[in-house]
Amino acid sequence: MGLSCLACFDGGNKKQRREEERLASAEARAKAAEAAQKRQEQFEKSAAGRAAKAQLQGMAKQSANSNQGEPVLKWQMS
């Protein structure tokens, strides 16, 4: 019996390994989400983040004011 046959007798450990992998994967996702949150917070505090926020607010304000109930296309009948 060589080492290749050990896989045949590993039925019980397979479930345990899957559970360990699932837990490790969940932990890795949680760490990645935490790191992304930190990067987002750092960006928002940076000058570039503040400028981007101001630009988005300006665009939202402009779009809210630009269409005051007027139709976008106006037909002219001659």
mmJSON file of the N, C-alpha and C atoms, coordinates in Angstrom:
{"data_MODEL":{"atom_site":{
"group_PDB":["ATOM","ATOM","ATOM","ATOM","ATOM","ATOM","ATOM","ATOM","ATOM","ATOM","ATOM","ATOM","ATOM","ATOM","ATOM","ATOM","ATOM","ATOM","ATOM","ATOM","ATOM","ATOM","ATOM","ATOM","ATOM","ATOM","ATOM","ATOM","ATOM","ATOM","ATOM","ATOM","ATOM","ATOM","ATOM","ATOM","ATOM","ATOM","ATOM","ATOM","ATOM","ATOM","ATOM","ATOM","ATOM","ATOM","ATOM","ATOM","ATOM","ATOM","ATOM","ATOM","ATOM","ATOM","ATOM","ATOM","ATOM","ATOM","ATOM","ATOM","ATOM","ATOM","ATOM","ATOM","ATOM","ATOM","ATOM","ATOM","ATOM","ATOM","ATOM","ATOM","ATOM","ATOM","ATOM","ATOM","ATOM","ATOM","ATOM","ATOM","ATOM","ATOM","ATOM","ATOM","ATOM","ATOM","ATOM","ATOM","ATOM","ATOM","ATOM","ATOM","ATOM","ATOM","ATOM","ATOM","ATOM","ATOM","ATOM","ATOM","ATOM","ATOM","ATOM","ATOM","ATOM","ATOM","ATOM","ATOM","ATOM","ATOM","ATOM","ATOM","ATOM","ATOM","ATOM","ATOM","ATOM","ATOM","ATOM","ATOM","ATOM","ATOM","ATOM","ATOM","ATOM","ATOM","ATOM","ATOM","ATOM","ATOM","ATOM","ATOM","ATOM","ATOM","ATOM","ATOM","ATOM","ATOM","ATOM","ATOM","ATOM","ATOM","ATOM","ATOM","ATOM","ATOM","ATOM","ATOM","ATOM","ATOM","ATOM","ATOM","ATOM","ATOM","ATOM","ATOM","ATOM","ATOM","ATOM","ATOM","ATOM","ATOM","ATOM","ATOM","ATOM","ATOM","ATOM","ATOM","ATOM","ATOM","ATOM","ATOM","ATOM","ATOM","ATOM","ATOM","ATOM","ATOM","ATOM","ATOM","ATOM","ATOM","ATOM","ATOM","ATOM","ATOM","ATOM","ATOM","ATOM","ATOM","ATOM","ATOM","ATOM","ATOM","ATOM","ATOM","ATOM","ATOM","ATOM","ATOM","ATOM","ATOM","ATOM","ATOM","ATOM","ATOM","ATOM","ATOM","ATOM","ATOM","ATOM","ATOM","ATOM","ATOM","ATOM","ATOM","ATOM","ATOM","ATOM","ATOM","ATOM","ATOM","ATOM","ATOM","ATOM","ATOM","ATOM","ATOM","ATOM","ATOM","ATOM","ATOM","ATOM","ATOM"],
"id":[1,2,3,4,5,6,7,8,9,10,11,12,13,14,15,16,17,18,19,20,21,22,23,24,25,26,27,28,29,30,31,32,33,34,35,36,37,38,39,40,41,42,43,44,45,46,47,48,49,50,51,52,53,54,55,56,57,58,59,60,61,62,63,64,65,66,67,68,69,70,71,72,73,74,75,76,77,78,79,80,81,82,83,84,85,86,87,88,89,90,91,92,93,94,95,96,97,98,99,100,101,102,103,104,105,106,107,108,109,110,111,112,113,114,115,116,117,118,119,120,121,122,123,124,125,126,127,128,129,130,131,132,133,134,135,136,137,138,139,140,141,142,143,144,145,146,147,148,149,150,151,152,153,154,155,156,157,158,159,160,161,162,163,164,165,166,167,168,169,170,171,172,173,174,175,176,177,178,179,180,181,182,183,184,185,186,187,188,189,190,191,192,193,194,195,196,197,198,199,200,201,202,203,204,205,206,207,208,209,210,211,212,213,214,215,216,217,218,219,220,221,222,223,224,225,226,227,228,229,230,231,232,233,234],
"type_symbol":["N","C","C","N","C","C","N","C","C","N","C","C","N","C","C","N","C","C","N","C","C","N","C","C","N","C","C","N","C","C","N","C","C","N","C","C","N","C","C","N","C","C","N","C","C","N","C","C","N","C","C","N","C","C","N","C","C","N","C","C","N","C","C","N","C","C","N","C","C","N","C","C","N","C","C","N","C","C","N","C","C","N","C","C","N","C","C","N","C","C","N","C","C","N","C","C","N","C","C","N","C","C","N","C","C","N","C","C","N","C","C","N","C","C","N","C","C","N","C","C","N","C","C","N","C","C","N","C","C","N","C","C","N","C","C","N","C","C","N","C","C","N","C","C","N","C","C","N","C","C","N","C","C","N","C","C","N","C","C","N","C","C","N","C","C","N","C","C","N","C","C","N","C","C","N","C","C","N","C","C","N","C","C","N","C","C","N","C","C","N","C","C","N","C","C","N","C","C","N","C","C","N","C","C","N","C","C","N","C","C","N","C","C","N","C","C","N","C","C","N","C","C","N","C","C","N","C","C","N","C","C","N","C","C"],
"label_atom_id":["N","CA","C","N","CA","C","N","CA","C","N","CA","C","N","CA","C","N","CA","C","N","CA","C","N","CA","C","N","CA","C","N","CA","C","N","CA","C","N","CA","C","N","CA","C","N","CA","C","N","CA","C","N","CA","C","N","CA","C","N","CA","C","N","CA","C","N","CA","C","N","CA","C","N","CA","C","N","CA","C","N","CA","C","N","CA","C","N","CA","C","N","CA","C","N","CA","C","N","CA","C","N","CA","C","N","CA","C","N","CA","C","N","CA","C","N","CA","C","N","CA","C","N","CA","C","N","CA","C","N","CA","C","N","CA","C","N","CA","C","N","CA","C","N","CA","C","N","CA","C","N","CA","C","N","CA","C","N","CA","C","N","CA","C","N","CA","C","N","CA","C","N","CA","C","N","CA","C","N","CA","C","N","CA","C","N","CA","C","N","CA","C","N","CA","C","N","CA","C","N","CA","C","N","CA","C","N","CA","C","N","CA","C","N","CA","C","N","CA","C","N","CA","C","N","CA","C","N","CA","C","N","CA","C","N","CA","C","N","CA","C","N","CA","C","N","CA","C","N","CA","C","N","CA","C","N","CA","C","N","CA","C","N","CA","C","N","CA","C","N","CA","C"],
"label_alt_id":[null,null,null,null,null,null,null,null,null,null,null,null,null,null,null,null,null,null,null,null,null,null,null,null,null,null,null,null,null,null,null,null,null,null,null,null,null,null,null,null,null,null,null,null,null,null,null,null,null,null,null,null,null,null,null,null,null,null,null,null,null,null,null,null,null,null,null,null,null,null,null,null,null,null,null,null,null,null,null,null,null,null,null,null,null,null,null,null,null,null,null,null,null,null,null,null,null,null,null,null,null,null,null,null,null,null,null,null,null,null,null,null,null,null,null,null,null,null,null,null,null,null,null,null,null,null,null,null,null,null,null,null,null,null,null,null,null,null,null,null,null,null,null,null,null,null,null,null,null,null,null,null,null,null,null,null,null,null,null,null,null,null,null,null,null,null,null,null,null,null,null,null,null,null,null,null,null,null,null,null,null,null,null,null,null,null,null,null,null,null,null,null,null,null,null,null,null,null,null,null,null,null,null,null,null,null,null,null,null,null,null,null,null,null,null,null,null,null,null,null,null,null,null,null,null,null,null,null,null,null,null,null,null,null],
"label_comp_id":["MET","MET","MET","GLY","GLY","GLY","LEU","LEU","LEU","SER","SER","SER","CYS","CYS","CYS","LEU","LEU","LEU","ALA","ALA","ALA","CYS","CYS","CYS","PHE","PHE","PHE","ASP","ASP","ASP","GLY","GLY","GLY","GLY","GLY","GLY","ASN","ASN","ASN","LYS","LYS","LYS","LYS","LYS","LYS","GLN","GLN","GLN","ARG","ARG","ARG","ARG","ARG","ARG","GLU","GLU","GLU","GLU","GLU","GLU","GLU","GLU","GLU","ARG","ARG","ARG","LEU","LEU","LEU","ALA","ALA","ALA","SER","SER","SER","ALA","ALA","ALA","GLU","GLU","GLU","ALA","ALA","ALA","ARG","ARG","ARG","ALA","ALA","ALA","LYS","LYS","LYS","ALA","ALA","ALA","ALA","ALA","ALA","GLU","GLU","GLU","ALA","ALA","ALA","ALA","ALA","ALA","GLN","GLN","GLN","LYS","LYS","LYS","ARG","ARG","ARG","GLN","GLN","GLN","GLU","GLU","GLU","GLN","GLN","GLN","PHE","PHE","PHE","GLU","GLU","GLU","LYS","LYS","LYS","SER","SER","SER","ALA","ALA","ALA","ALA","ALA","ALA","GLY","GLY","GLY","ARG","ARG","ARG","ALA","ALA","ALA","ALA","ALA","ALA","LYS","LYS","LYS","ALA","ALA","ALA","GLN","GLN","GLN","LEU","LEU","LEU","GLN","GLN","GLN","GLY","GLY","GLY","MET","MET","MET","ALA","ALA","ALA","LYS","LYS","LYS","GLN","GLN","GLN","SER","SER","SER","ALA","ALA","ALA","ASN","ASN","ASN","SER","SER","SER","ASN","ASN","ASN","GLN","GLN","GLN","GLY","GLY","GLY","GLU","GLU","GLU","PRO","PRO","PRO","VAL","VAL","VAL","LEU","LEU","LEU","LYS","LYS","LYS","TRP","TRP","TRP","GLN","GLN","GLN","MET","MET","MET","SER","SER","SER"],
"label_asym_id":["A","A","A","A","A","A","A","A","A","A","A","A","A","A","A","A","A","A","A","A","A","A","A","A","A","A","A","A","A","A","A","A","A","A","A","A","A","A","A","A","A","A","A","A","A","A","A","A","A","A","A","A","A","A","A","A","A","A","A","A","A","A","A","A","A","A","A","A","A","A","A","A","A","A","A","A","A","A","A","A","A","A","A","A","A","A","A","A","A","A","A","A","A","A","A","A","A","A","A","A","A","A","A","A","A","A","A","A","A","A","A","A","A","A","A","A","A","A","A","A","A","A","A","A","A","A","A","A","A","A","A","A","A","A","A","A","A","A","A","A","A","A","A","A","A","A","A","A","A","A","A","A","A","A","A","A","A","A","A","A","A","A","A","A","A","A","A","A","A","A","A","A","A","A","A","A","A","A","A","A","A","A","A","A","A","A","A","A","A","A","A","A","A","A","A","A","A","A","A","A","A","A","A","A","A","A","A","A","A","A","A","A","A","A","A","A","A","A","A","A","A","A","A","A","A","A","A","A","A","A","A","A","A","A"],
"label_entity_id":["1","1","1","1","1","1","1","1","1","1","1","1","1","1","1","1","1","1","1","1","1","1","1","1","1","1","1","1","1","1","1","1","1","1","1","1","1","1","1","1","1","1","1","1","1","1","1","1","1","1","1","1","1","1","1","1","1","1","1","1","1","1","1","1","1","1","1","1","1","1","1","1","1","1","1","1","1","1","1","1","1","1","1","1","1","1","1","1","1","1","1","1","1","1","1","1","1","1","1","1","1","1","1","1","1","1","1","1","1","1","1","1","1","1","1","1","1","1","1","1","1","1","1","1","1","1","1","1","1","1","1","1","1","1","1","1","1","1","1","1","1","1","1","1","1","1","1","1","1","1","1","1","1","1","1","1","1","1","1","1","1","1","1","1","1","1","1","1","1","1","1","1","1","1","1","1","1","1","1","1","1","1","1","1","1","1","1","1","1","1","1","1","1","1","1","1","1","1","1","1","1","1","1","1","1","1","1","1","1","1","1","1","1","1","1","1","1","1","1","1","1","1","1","1","1","1","1","1","1","1","1","1","1","1"],
"label_seq_id":[1,1,1,2,2,2,3,3,3,4,4,4,5,5,5,6,6,6,7,7,7,8,8,8,9,9,9,10,10,10,11,11,11,12,12,12,13,13,13,14,14,14,15,15,15,16,16,16,17,17,17,18,18,18,19,19,19,20,20,20,21,21,21,22,22,22,23,23,23,24,24,24,25,25,25,26,26,26,27,27,27,28,28,28,29,29,29,30,30,30,31,31,31,32,32,32,33,33,33,34,34,34,35,35,35,36,36,36,37,37,37,38,38,38,39,39,39,40,40,40,41,41,41,42,42,42,43,43,43,44,44,44,45,45,45,46,46,46,47,47,47,48,48,48,49,49,49,50,50,50,51,51,51,52,52,52,53,53,53,54,54,54,55,55,55,56,56,56,57,57,57,58,58,58,59,59,59,60,60,60,61,61,61,62,62,62,63,63,63,64,64,64,65,65,65,66,66,66,67,67,67,68,68,68,69,69,69,70,70,70,71,71,71,72,72,72,73,73,73,74,74,74,75,75,75,76,76,76,77,77,77,78,78,78],
"pdbx_PDB_ins_code":[null,null,null,null,null,null,null,null,null,null,null,null,null,null,null,null,null,null,null,null,null,null,null,null,null,null,null,null,null,null,null,null,null,null,null,null,null,null,null,null,null,null,null,null,null,null,null,null,null,null,null,null,null,null,null,null,null,null,null,null,null,null,null,null,null,null,null,null,null,null,null,null,null,null,null,null,null,null,null,null,null,null,null,null,null,null,null,null,null,null,null,null,null,null,null,null,null,null,null,null,null,null,null,null,null,null,null,null,null,null,null,null,null,null,null,null,null,null,null,null,null,null,null,null,null,null,null,null,null,null,null,null,null,null,null,null,null,null,null,null,null,null,null,null,null,null,null,null,null,null,null,null,null,null,null,null,null,null,null,null,null,null,null,null,null,null,null,null,null,null,null,null,null,null,null,null,null,null,null,null,null,null,null,null,null,null,null,null,null,null,null,null,null,null,null,null,null,null,null,null,null,null,null,null,null,null,null,null,null,null,null,null,null,null,null,null,null,null,null,null,null,null,null,null,null,null,null,null,null,null,null,null,null,null],
"Cartn_x":[0.842,0.0,0.887,0.759,1.555,0.816,1.427,0.821,-0.413,-0.514,-1.661,-2.957,-2.904,-4.105,-4.603,-3.82,-4.263,-5.498,-5.65,-6.811,-8.093,-8.009,-9.188,-9.744,-8.896,-9.308,-9.512,-9.625,-9.666,-11.071,-12.102,-13.473,-13.868,-13.475,-13.849,-13.163,-11.932,-11.186,-11.596,-12.238,-12.64,-13.631,-14.62,-15.608,-14.944,-14.034,-13.341,-12.51,-11.816,-11.015,-11.887,-13.036,-13.96,-14.438,-14.751,-15.203,-14.079,-12.857,-11.718,-11.481,-11.605,-11.431,-12.532,-13.757,-14.872,-14.646,-14.201,-13.927,-12.779,-11.735,-10.602,-11.03,-11.895,-12.394,-13.245,-14.092,-14.924,-14.055,-13.018,-12.107,-11.357,-10.94,-10.241,-11.165,-12.436,-13.401,-13.62,-13.702,-13.906,-12.711,-11.503,-10.299,-10.241,-10.62,-10.617,-11.638,-12.804,-13.83,-13.363,-12.692,-12.173,-11.102,-10.229,-9.187,-9.8,-10.822,-11.493,-12.163,-12.757,-13.394,-12.35,-11.188,-10.123,-9.634,-9.473,-9.037,-10.068,-11.347,-12.418,-12.375,-12.201,-12.137,-10.932,-9.795,-8.596,-8.803,-9.451,-9.71,-10.631,-11.667,-12.616,-11.954,-10.944,-10.225,-9.185,-8.77,-7.724,-8.28,-7.377,-7.784,-8.521,-8.039,-8.69,-10.101,-10.263,-11.584,-12.548,-12.068,-12.927,-13.294,-12.329,-12.613,-13.638,-13.508,-14.455,-15.857,-15.933,-17.233,-17.868,-17.059,-17.575,-18.047,-17.308,-17.697,-19.019,-19.174,-20.428,-21.606,-21.379,-22.456,-22.817,-21.806,-22.066,-22.835,-22.472,-23.174,-24.621,-24.837,-26.201,-27.04,-26.448,-27.166,-27.503,-26.542,-26.759,-27.856,-27.839,-28.854,-30.23,-30.287,-31.573,-32.152,-31.294,-31.748,-31.96,-31.36,-31.382,-32.732,-33.443,-34.7,-35.825,-36.382,-37.415,-38.812,-39.054,-40.357,-40.507,-39.521,-39.583,-39.262,-39.926,-39.573,-38.168,-37.505,-36.146,-36.167,-37.077,-37.201,-38.43,-38.246,-39.367,-39.618,-40.873,-41.24,-41.673,-41.18,-41.618,-42.411,-43.611,-44.421,-44.379,-44.087,-44.014,-45.273],
"Cartn_y":[-1.171,0.0,1.232,2.037,3.25,4.445,5.597,6.818,7.228,6.772,7.139,6.541,5.471,4.843,5.519,6.391,7.064,7.914,8.428,9.243,8.418,7.141,6.28,6.188,6.315,6.139,7.471,8.533,9.868,10.458,9.636,10.129,11.015,10.686,11.464,12.811,12.862,14.114,15.079,14.564,15.42,16.492,16.095,17.056,18.086,17.609,18.518,19.525,19.059,19.962,20.981,20.544,21.473,22.557,22.161,23.125,24.104,23.595,24.468,25.446,24.958,25.829,26.885,26.489,27.427,28.523,28.127,29.108,30.033,29.465,30.281,31.257,30.806,31.666,32.802,32.485,33.515,34.531,34.052,34.952,35.852,35.279,36.069,37.133,36.793,37.777,38.903,38.546,39.56,40.5,39.949,40.789,41.693,41.162,41.96,43.095,42.798,43.839,44.917,44.518,45.485,46.371,45.765,46.53,47.499,47.058,47.933,49.105,48.853,49.915,50.942,50.473,51.382,52.227,51.583,52.334,53.387,53.043,53.988,55.175,54.905,55.985,56.887,56.28,57.076,57.936,57.385,58.142,59.322,59.078,60.148,61.284,60.965,61.984,62.715,62.123,62.718,63.88,64.687,65.819,65.329,64.259,63.721,63.239,62.624,62.151,63.295,64.348,65.51,66.183,66.244,66.857,66.032,64.719,63.848,64.003,64.097,64.261,65.591,66.652,67.967,67.959,67.269,67.192,66.448,65.346,64.586,65.407,66.142,66.975,68.083,68.667,69.708,69.17,67.974,67.368,67.049,66.575,66.249,67.523,68.578,69.842,70.407,70.312,70.832,70.04,68.719,67.918,68.137,68.426,68.679,70.013,70.967,72.297,72.418,71.569,71.738,71.387,70.439,70.016,70.33,71.496,71.93,71.689,70.478,70.142,70.419,70.99,71.244,69.97,69.751,68.567,68.741,67.629,67.67,68.039,67.471,67.767,68.641,69.709,70.592,70.554,70.358,70.31,71.704,72.078,73.355,73.04,73.514,73.284,74.534,74.375,75.556,75.751],
"Cartn_z":[0.0,0.0,0.0,-1.015,-1.118,-0.536,-0.648,-0.144,-0.943,-2.17,-2.994,-2.472,-1.706,-1.171,0.101,0.673,1.886,1.62,0.427,0.086,0.172,-0.049,0.015,1.434,2.433,3.825,4.541,3.793,4.388,4.389,4.398,4.326,5.488,6.7,7.877,7.938,7.496,7.55,6.447,5.426,4.304,4.764,5.552,6.052,6.964,7.801,8.719,7.927,6.895,6.069,5.353,4.848,4.183,5.141,6.368,7.37,7.714,7.861,8.146,6.995,5.774,4.61,4.544,4.889,4.888,5.925,7.111,8.159,7.769,7.174,6.742,5.652,4.772,3.699,4.265,5.217,5.844,6.574,7.23,7.942,6.95,5.834,4.82,4.233,3.993,3.483,4.488,5.767,6.801,6.876,6.789,6.809,5.587,4.431,3.206,3.293,3.852,4.005,4.971,6.039,7.004,6.361,5.573,4.89,3.887,3.17,2.198,2.906,4.061,4.842,5.281,5.729,6.151,4.974,3.812,2.617,2.247,2.339,2.024,2.976,4.265,5.253,5.014,4.684,4.404,3.165,2.144,0.921,1.207,2.002,2.318,3.089,3.885,4.65,3.802,2.705,1.877,1.063,0.525,-0.309,-1.556,-2.141,-3.342,-3.018,-1.863,-1.46,-1.217,-0.572,-0.336,-1.651,-2.581,-3.879,-4.654,-4.598,-5.301,-4.713,-3.394,-2.741,-3.137,-3.152,-3.535,-4.985,-5.848,-7.257,-7.411,-6.705,-6.779,-6.263,-5.18,-4.647,-5.635,-6.271,-7.267,-8.455,-8.904,-10.04,-9.658,-8.453,-8.007,-7.92,-7.412,-7.279,-8.654,-9.576,-10.929,-11.637,-11.502,-12.187,-11.575,-10.288,-9.64,-10.109,-10.397,-10.805,-12.313,-13.1,-14.552,-15.175,-14.626,-15.233,-14.255,-14.365,-13.433,-14.022,-14.415,-14.942,-16.426,-17.048,-18.49,-19.247,-20.343,-21.139,-21.733,-21.858,-22.39,-23.862,-24.597,-26.032,-26.252,-26.959,-27.247,-28.751,-29.091,-30.495,-30.937,-32.086,-32.664,-33.911,-33.937,-35.131,-35.971,-37.24,-38.094,-38.892],
"occupancy":[1.0,1.0,1.0,1.0,1.0,1.0,1.0,1.0,1.0,1.0,1.0,1.0,1.0,1.0,1.0,1.0,1.0,1.0,1.0,1.0,1.0,1.0,1.0,1.0,1.0,1.0,1.0,1.0,1.0,1.0,1.0,1.0,1.0,1.0,1.0,1.0,1.0,1.0,1.0,1.0,1.0,1.0,1.0,1.0,1.0,1.0,1.0,1.0,1.0,1.0,1.0,1.0,1.0,1.0,1.0,1.0,1.0,1.0,1.0,1.0,1.0,1.0,1.0,1.0,1.0,1.0,1.0,1.0,1.0,1.0,1.0,1.0,1.0,1.0,1.0,1.0,1.0,1.0,1.0,1.0,1.0,1.0,1.0,1.0,1.0,1.0,1.0,1.0,1.0,1.0,1.0,1.0,1.0,1.0,1.0,1.0,1.0,1.0,1.0,1.0,1.0,1.0,1.0,1.0,1.0,1.0,1.0,1.0,1.0,1.0,1.0,1.0,1.0,1.0,1.0,1.0,1.0,1.0,1.0,1.0,1.0,1.0,1.0,1.0,1.0,1.0,1.0,1.0,1.0,1.0,1.0,1.0,1.0,1.0,1.0,1.0,1.0,1.0,1.0,1.0,1.0,1.0,1.0,1.0,1.0,1.0,1.0,1.0,1.0,1.0,1.0,1.0,1.0,1.0,1.0,1.0,1.0,1.0,1.0,1.0,1.0,1.0,1.0,1.0,1.0,1.0,1.0,1.0,1.0,1.0,1.0,1.0,1.0,1.0,1.0,1.0,1.0,1.0,1.0,1.0,1.0,1.0,1.0,1.0,1.0,1.0,1.0,1.0,1.0,1.0,1.0,1.0,1.0,1.0,1.0,1.0,1.0,1.0,1.0,1.0,1.0,1.0,1.0,1.0,1.0,1.0,1.0,1.0,1.0,1.0,1.0,1.0,1.0,1.0,1.0,1.0,1.0,1.0,1.0,1.0,1.0,1.0,1.0,1.0,1.0,1.0,1.0,1.0,1.0,1.0,1.0,1.0,1.0,1.0],
"B_iso_or_equiv":[0.0,0.0,0.0,0.0,0.0,0.0,0.0,0.0,0.0,0.0,0.0,0.0,0.0,0.0,0.0,0.0,0.0,0.0,0.0,0.0,0.0,0.0,0.0,0.0,0.0,0.0,0.0,0.0,0.0,0.0,0.0,0.0,0.0,0.0,0.0,0.0,0.0,0.0,0.0,0.0,0.0,0.0,0.0,0.0,0.0,0.0,0.0,0.0,0.0,0.0,0.0,0.0,0.0,0.0,0.0,0.0,0.0,0.0,0.0,0.0,0.0,0.0,0.0,0.0,0.0,0.0,0.0,0.0,0.0,0.0,0.0,0.0,0.0,0.0,0.0,0.0,0.0,0.0,0.0,0.0,0.0,0.0,0.0,0.0,0.0,0.0,0.0,0.0,0.0,0.0,0.0,0.0,0.0,0.0,0.0,0.0,0.0,0.0,0.0,0.0,0.0,0.0,0.0,0.0,0.0,0.0,0.0,0.0,0.0,0.0,0.0,0.0,0.0,0.0,0.0,0.0,0.0,0.0,0.0,0.0,0.0,0.0,0.0,0.0,0.0,0.0,0.0,0.0,0.0,0.0,0.0,0.0,0.0,0.0,0.0,0.0,0.0,0.0,0.0,0.0,0.0,0.0,0.0,0.0,0.0,0.0,0.0,0.0,0.0,0.0,0.0,0.0,0.0,0.0,0.0,0.0,0.0,0.0,0.0,0.0,0.0,0.0,0.0,0.0,0.0,0.0,0.0,0.0,0.0,0.0,0.0,0.0,0.0,0.0,0.0,0.0,0.0,0.0,0.0,0.0,0.0,0.0,0.0,0.0,0.0,0.0,0.0,0.0,0.0,0.0,0.0,0.0,0.0,0.0,0.0,0.0,0.0,0.0,0.0,0.0,0.0,0.0,0.0,0.0,0.0,0.0,0.0,0.0,0.0,0.0,0.0,0.0,0.0,0.0,0.0,0.0,0.0,0.0,0.0,0.0,0.0,0.0,0.0,0.0,0.0,0.0,0.0,0.0,0.0,0.0,0.0,0.0,0.0,0.0],
"pdbx_formal_charge":[null,null,null,null,null,null,null,null,null,null,null,null,null,null,null,null,null,null,null,null,null,null,null,null,null,null,null,null,null,null,null,null,null,null,null,null,null,null,null,null,null,null,null,null,null,null,null,null,null,null,null,null,null,null,null,null,null,null,null,null,null,null,null,null,null,null,null,null,null,null,null,null,null,null,null,null,null,null,null,null,null,null,null,null,null,null,null,null,null,null,null,null,null,null,null,null,null,null,null,null,null,null,null,null,null,null,null,null,null,null,null,null,null,null,null,null,null,null,null,null,null,null,null,null,null,null,null,null,null,null,null,null,null,null,null,null,null,null,null,null,null,null,null,null,null,null,null,null,null,null,null,null,null,null,null,null,null,null,null,null,null,null,null,null,null,null,null,null,null,null,null,null,null,null,null,null,null,null,null,null,null,null,null,null,null,null,null,null,null,null,null,null,null,null,null,null,null,null,null,null,null,null,null,null,null,null,null,null,null,null,null,null,null,null,null,null,null,null,null,null,null,null,null,null,null,null,null,null,null,null,null,null,null,null],
"auth_seq_id":[1,1,1,2,2,2,3,3,3,4,4,4,5,5,5,6,6,6,7,7,7,8,8,8,9,9,9,10,10,10,11,11,11,12,12,12,13,13,13,14,14,14,15,15,15,16,16,16,17,17,17,18,18,18,19,19,19,20,20,20,21,21,21,22,22,22,23,23,23,24,24,24,25,25,25,26,26,26,27,27,27,28,28,28,29,29,29,30,30,30,31,31,31,32,32,32,33,33,33,34,34,34,35,35,35,36,36,36,37,37,37,38,38,38,39,39,39,40,40,40,41,41,41,42,42,42,43,43,43,44,44,44,45,45,45,46,46,46,47,47,47,48,48,48,49,49,49,50,50,50,51,51,51,52,52,52,53,53,53,54,54,54,55,55,55,56,56,56,57,57,57,58,58,58,59,59,59,60,60,60,61,61,61,62,62,62,63,63,63,64,64,64,65,65,65,66,66,66,67,67,67,68,68,68,69,69,69,70,70,70,71,71,71,72,72,72,73,73,73,74,74,74,75,75,75,76,76,76,77,77,77,78,78,78],
"auth_comp_id":["MET","MET","MET","GLY","GLY","GLY","LEU","LEU","LEU","SER","SER","SER","CYS","CYS","CYS","LEU","LEU","LEU","ALA","ALA","ALA","CYS","CYS","CYS","PHE","PHE","PHE","ASP","ASP","ASP","GLY","GLY","GLY","GLY","GLY","GLY","ASN","ASN","ASN","LYS","LYS","LYS","LYS","LYS","LYS","GLN","GLN","GLN","ARG","ARG","ARG","ARG","ARG","ARG","GLU","GLU","GLU","GLU","GLU","GLU","GLU","GLU","GLU","ARG","ARG","ARG","LEU","LEU","LEU","ALA","ALA","ALA","SER","SER","SER","ALA","ALA","ALA","GLU","GLU","GLU","ALA","ALA","ALA","ARG","ARG","ARG","ALA","ALA","ALA","LYS","LYS","LYS","ALA","ALA","ALA","ALA","ALA","ALA","GLU","GLU","GLU","ALA","ALA","ALA","ALA","ALA","ALA","GLN","GLN","GLN","LYS","LYS","LYS","ARG","ARG","ARG","GLN","GLN","GLN","GLU","GLU","GLU","GLN","GLN","GLN","PHE","PHE","PHE","GLU","GLU","GLU","LYS","LYS","LYS","SER","SER","SER","ALA","ALA","ALA","ALA","ALA","ALA","GLY","GLY","GLY","ARG","ARG","ARG","ALA","ALA","ALA","ALA","ALA","ALA","LYS","LYS","LYS","ALA","ALA","ALA","GLN","GLN","GLN","LEU","LEU","LEU","GLN","GLN","GLN","GLY","GLY","GLY","MET","MET","MET","ALA","ALA","ALA","LYS","LYS","LYS","GLN","GLN","GLN","SER","SER","SER","ALA","ALA","ALA","ASN","ASN","ASN","SER","SER","SER","ASN","ASN","ASN","GLN","GLN","GLN","GLY","GLY","GLY","GLU","GLU","GLU","PRO","PRO","PRO","VAL","VAL","VAL","LEU","LEU","LEU","LYS","LYS","LYS","TRP","TRP","TRP","GLN","GLN","GLN","MET","MET","MET","SER","SER","SER"],
"auth_asym_id":["A","A","A","A","A","A","A","A","A","A","A","A","A","A","A","A","A","A","A","A","A","A","A","A","A","A","A","A","A","A","A","A","A","A","A","A","A","A","A","A","A","A","A","A","A","A","A","A","A","A","A","A","A","A","A","A","A","A","A","A","A","A","A","A","A","A","A","A","A","A","A","A","A","A","A","A","A","A","A","A","A","A","A","A","A","A","A","A","A","A","A","A","A","A","A","A","A","A","A","A","A","A","A","A","A","A","A","A","A","A","A","A","A","A","A","A","A","A","A","A","A","A","A","A","A","A","A","A","A","A","A","A","A","A","A","A","A","A","A","A","A","A","A","A","A","A","A","A","A","A","A","A","A","A","A","A","A","A","A","A","A","A","A","A","A","A","A","A","A","A","A","A","A","A","A","A","A","A","A","A","A","A","A","A","A","A","A","A","A","A","A","A","A","A","A","A","A","A","A","A","A","A","A","A","A","A","A","A","A","A","A","A","A","A","A","A","A","A","A","A","A","A","A","A","A","A","A","A","A","A","A","A","A","A"],
"auth_atom_id":["N","CA","C","N","CA","C","N","CA","C","N","CA","C","N","CA","C","N","CA","C","N","CA","C","N","CA","C","N","CA","C","N","CA","C","N","CA","C","N","CA","C","N","CA","C","N","CA","C","N","CA","C","N","CA","C","N","CA","C","N","CA","C","N","CA","C","N","CA","C","N","CA","C","N","CA","C","N","CA","C","N","CA","C","N","CA","C","N","CA","C","N","CA","C","N","CA","C","N","CA","C","N","CA","C","N","CA","C","N","CA","C","N","CA","C","N","CA","C","N","CA","C","N","CA","C","N","CA","C","N","CA","C","N","CA","C","N","CA","C","N","CA","C","N","CA","C","N","CA","C","N","CA","C","N","CA","C","N","CA","C","N","CA","C","N","CA","C","N","CA","C","N","CA","C","N","CA","C","N","CA","C","N","CA","C","N","CA","C","N","CA","C","N","CA","C","N","CA","C","N","CA","C","N","CA","C","N","CA","C","N","CA","C","N","CA","C","N","CA","C","N","CA","C","N","CA","C","N","CA","C","N","CA","C","N","CA","C","N","CA","C","N","CA","C","N","CA","C","N","CA","C","N","CA","C","N","CA","C","N","CA","C","N","CA","C","N","CA","C","N","CA","C"],
"pdbx_PDB_model_num":[1,1,1,1,1,1,1,1,1,1,1,1,1,1,1,1,1,1,1,1,1,1,1,1,1,1,1,1,1,1,1,1,1,1,1,1,1,1,1,1,1,1,1,1,1,1,1,1,1,1,1,1,1,1,1,1,1,1,1,1,1,1,1,1,1,1,1,1,1,1,1,1,1,1,1,1,1,1,1,1,1,1,1,1,1,1,1,1,1,1,1,1,1,1,1,1,1,1,1,1,1,1,1,1,1,1,1,1,1,1,1,1,1,1,1,1,1,1,1,1,1,1,1,1,1,1,1,1,1,1,1,1,1,1,1,1,1,1,1,1,1,1,1,1,1,1,1,1,1,1,1,1,1,1,1,1,1,1,1,1,1,1,1,1,1,1,1,1,1,1,1,1,1,1,1,1,1,1,1,1,1,1,1,1,1,1,1,1,1,1,1,1,1,1,1,1,1,1,1,1,1,1,1,1,1,1,1,1,1,1,1,1,1,1,1,1,1,1,1,1,1,1,1,1,1,1,1,1,1,1,1,1,1,1]
}}}
